Amino acid sequence: MFALRAKAPRDSLLKIFNSLTRKKKVFTPINKQEVSLYCCGPTVYWYAHIGNFRTYIFEDLLRRTLEINGFKVKHVLNITDVGHLTSDADTGEDKIEVGARRENKTVWEIAEHYTQTFFEDAEKLNIQKPTIICKATDHITDMIKLIQRLEKNGYTYTIDDGVYFNTSKLKDYGKLIGMNFKRLNETLKAGTRVEFNPQKVNITDFGLWRFSPKDRKRLMEWNSPWGDGFPGWHIECSAMSIKYLGETFDLHCGGIDHPPIHHTNEIAQSEAATGKKFVNYWLHGAFLTFGSKKKMAKSQGDILTVQNLIERGFDPLAYRYLCLTAHYRSQLEFTWENLQAAQNALYTLREHMRRLSENLERKGKKTLKVKEYVKNFFKAVNDDLNMPKILTLVWKLVRNEMEMNNREKYELLLAFDKILAIDIAREVTTDHLPLKIEELIHKRERARKNQDWKTADELRDEIKKHGYLLEDTSEGIRWRKI
Ligand SMILES: [Zn+2]
């Protein structure tokens, strides 16, 4: 696109907020030719929910921002298909095994199924595919080697349920959240309800390798120099990021729940193994909250998926639009009304694009100040990915109808969509209901009037088989294509 092919202006170099330094600074990559980006991926025992996807959308925005700034991005995402236990502290049951029991499938089938669903949903949200997707189960040897390095450097000890990392041996343990070892341990001791193995030396110590229980065989387990078992959760991210991006790399992302435990422990074990700084920039996305201001947690069962949004008649990109309305470091409240408003805005934008495209030659009273818009665009996007500001810019452009040159305006909006990725130029379709479906709906209406609920339900199912979903609302029947 013409307008954004140019480099970012000198006065608006990309600045990002680094959780490690708690400062917003100009981003300087290790290697200008290729930026290295690692994102913590899904645990594939159940559907990823829209709260999870808020984080992946933010990471996608980061990648797109790096790309329009002229960087090539090597983007690595891991798939946790083993060993992530039911609590964030990596204790409790193995989630994949729980999923397998629930669905009466093998652990491998569960992991495969939910990995596939994850990428299908991501695609619907216009999240670009990572350069490298790596599964934990394919990297057990790399993890064992990393634990051996830690062992050699004197950071590990073995107790009856596994090999642990001794966090007291690292002088700056906890630096990511600005706490020292002592304070972290005291805080955890005061607040924790989790039962830890009393043989652990420090409360912050974490499992690198877990032994299989003696009384039963696990569905997924491997040999190791320490005994049969499976890796702890944190070690996979260190092993795989180092393997694909090197011992020190540029950017590491995740959700705001990651810094206290998962990312703190990733830093600890990586730096203890290599003796080098692990990551230069840490970025964390805030939660999507629901009515009660609570985050949506997969392990608590009650979740909303991308598919749920589609079933309620929403374009998945309306959800992406909703995410753009808040800065990635601010909480975003999800309500159906907010989503509806986002969809209305998105459809209005698309309708505007359609009208522009039909009249590209129309000249405005004066030519659109393309340069000024491009400058403001870069200023906003390079100011720690300020998407709400970009949306303001988009609407300013749309509303200044009389002063625009249509073609420039159209191309500029299309260029902005390189970041927004809401398919701004997609046609708004007004579907017509096929006659056959209309007849079936009428039949069902009659059945409902006669309180023949059985027939009504059967007809609803038949209509669904034809690819249409019905919804009974106070204003009457609503339908949509599935
Ligand atoms: Zn991770």
Residues whose N, C-alpha, C, O or C-beta is under 5 A from the ligand:
A	BS01	ZN	C40 C237
